[in-house]
């Protein structure tokens, strides 16, 4: 069977096609005239998404716009057709997605190319298979079951992250706030700078333990830090701080 198209360049970066800044694109040389190629791509686009508009820029150039989906993400698509000669057409397909690496755009372009190749082959069995594939699967690239599992997995991951942040952040209702980023405790830092150090500006945090709640309702945390000592040099100290039950005041340090 003669070649349907010759694959050209494929890239994943921001470039401009018509009015669309695309994050992924693919260039091919289709073995059909300009109008036939555009018609086949329009049929392919309608299978994997929606055809929005076709603009006849000149007698040698056509711009087509459409939209598909990758999972729940909408992917705008643009297709540029440029006549090479009476039997060959240059086609550039571009898509824009907001995910890392333009994965959604690349997947939609891949589905569009596969659908185009099916129609261009004129294979009745392949065309029937394409046209009878469930619409949801063709237009999203996922079966309903697969998409459901992805969504559930994302929700579970989100819950785990939120709980992890809670565990390293505000661990106690009404207690001291411990930063989820470096475990620092504001009231302890304030106490060190204003009640302990000769030179507050020299203070440098090194390490914090997790805040623990004691039986008497107070809280305790151990902190290592660096600061200027009485001789003007930098020294490292590790101290344990007792914090009042309201979580806002240091009551003891040793």
N, C-alpha and C positions, 0 to 999 in steps of 0.2 A: 504494500500500500504506500503511495507517495506521502512524503512528510506533510503534516498539517501545518506545522510552524517550526521555525528554528529558534531555539532559546538564545536570548541575548543576555544582557547584564541584569543582575538582580542586586538590589542594595537596600540597606536599612539606615536611613539618615534623613534629616529634614531637607527637602528640596521643594521647589514650587512647580506645580502643574496647573495651568489655568489659574483658578482662584484658590486652590487647595494646597496648603503646606503639608506634604505627605511625610510619613515616617517610614514607609517602606514602598518599594516600587519594583517592577519587573518589565523588561523590554524584550519583545519577540519580533520575529519577522513572519507574518502569516502568509501562507501560500494561497491567498485569494485576493480578488480585487478589493478596492476600498469599501464599496457599499455592501458587498457580501460579507466581508469581515465584520463591519459594524453591525449588520443585522444578526449575525451569529453571536456576537458578544452581547447584544441586547437580549436575545433569548436566554443566554447563559446568566446574565445579570438578573433577569426575572425569576430564574430558578433558585438562586442563592440569596436573593434580596429583593430590592425594588429598583426599577428604572425611573429616574427622576426627569432627565432632560437630555436632548441631543441637539447640539449646535453645529451647523454646517459653516465652519470658519471660512473655507474657500473650496474650490473644486477639488483640491488635493488634501484637505484636512478636515477632520471631524472631531468634536469633543463631546464625550458622553459622560453623564453624571448619574450616580446611583448610590445605594446604601445597602449594607449587609450587617450582620451581627456576628460577634464572636462571644458566645455565652450571652451575658447580659449587656455587653458593651456594643454600642452602635458604632459602625465603621463607615464613614463616608468614603466613596470610591470615585475616582475619575479615570477615564480611559481616553487617551489621545490616539487617533488614527491618522497616519500620514502615507499618502500614496508613494510607492517606490516606482512601480510600473503597472501595467494592466493586470498582472497576475500576482503581485506581491505588495504587502502593506506592512509598514512599521507600526507596531502597537506598543504603547507605553501605559501600563496600568499602575496607578498609585492609590494608596490608602492611608488613612490617618487614624492612629489609635493612641490612647494615653498611657498604655502600659509600658513597662521597661522593655526596650529593644524592639518596639513595634510588633510584638508577637501577634496581637489581634489583627493588625493590618496584613501581616504576612500570611496568616491562615486564611483570611478572606480572599486575598489575591490567589492563593493556591486553589481554593475551591472554585473561584471564577475561571481560572485557567483549565481546570479539570472539566468543568461544565462546557466551556467553549470547545475543548478538544472532542468531547462526546458529540456535540452537535455537528462539528466540522467533519467528523469521521463518517457521518451518515449511517452509522451502525444502528439498525432498528432496535436490536436487543438492548444495547447500551443506553440508547435514548429512552426506551420504555422504562428501564430500571431507574434512570435518573428522574424521570417524570413521576414515577410512582413511589419514590422515596418520600417518607413523611416530611411535610412542609417544615415543621419545627426543626428537624434535623438538618435539612438543606440550608435553612436560613440562619441557623445559629452555630452550626458545626458541632453540635452536641445532641445526643439523645436526651430525652427528658430525665431519664434515670441518672445519666452521667452528670447533667447539670445540677440535679437535686443533690447528688453526693458532693459535688464541688461546693455548693452553697452551704450545706450542713458542715462540711469540713472547715470552711472559712469561719462560720459562726463559732464552732468549737475552739478554733485557734484564737479568735478574738476574745472569747471568754477566758481562756487560759492566760492570755497576755494581760487582760484587765485584772484578774485575780493576782497575778504575779506582781503587778505594779502596786496593788493594794497591800500586798504582803511586805513590800519594801518601802512603802510610803506611810500613809496615816494608818499605822497598825492598831492603834487603840483609840476608841471613841473618847474624846475629851483629853487625850494624852498629848505628848509632844509630837510635833510633826517631824518625821524623818524623811529627807529627800530620797526619792526613788532613783536618783541619778548617782549620788556619791555618798548616801547615808548620813549626810551632815544634819545636825540638829541646831536650829537657829538660836534657841535660848542659850545653849552651851557655847556656841561661837561668840555670842554677845558677852557672856560672862567672862570668857577668857580674855577678850580684847579690853573690856572696861574694868575688870576687877583683878586681873592677874598679871598681865604683861606690862613691862616698862615701855615697850614700843609696839603698840597695837598694829601698826602698818607692816611690821615684820612677820606677822602671823602667816604660816603656810600649813594648810591641812595635809595630813598624810594618810590616816586611816581611821575609820569608825567601826565599832561593833554594832550589832543590832540592839535597839532599845529593848530592854526587858522590864516587865512589870513585877514589882515586889509585892510580898504579902501585905505590907502595910499601906498599899495603894500608891506609893511613890514609884518613880521610874529610875532606871540606871543605864548608863551607857559609858563605854570606855573609848577614849580618843587619843590618838598619837598626832603630835603636831610639831612644827619647827618654828622657832622664834629667836630673837636676840636675847641673850642672857645679860647679867649684870656687868660682864666684862666687855660687852660690845660684839661678841662672837655669836654665831648661830648655834643653837643647841636643840636637841630633840627630847621631848618629854612625852610620857604616856600617863594619863590620869583618868580616874573613874569619877564620874559626876552623878550625883543624886539630884533628881528633878522632882519638884513638888507634884502632888496628885493632879493639879490643874494643868500640868504640862507646860507651864510658861516660865517657871523660875527655878534656877539652880540653887539648891539648899546646902550642898556640901560637895567638896572635891578632895580627893586624896590619891 
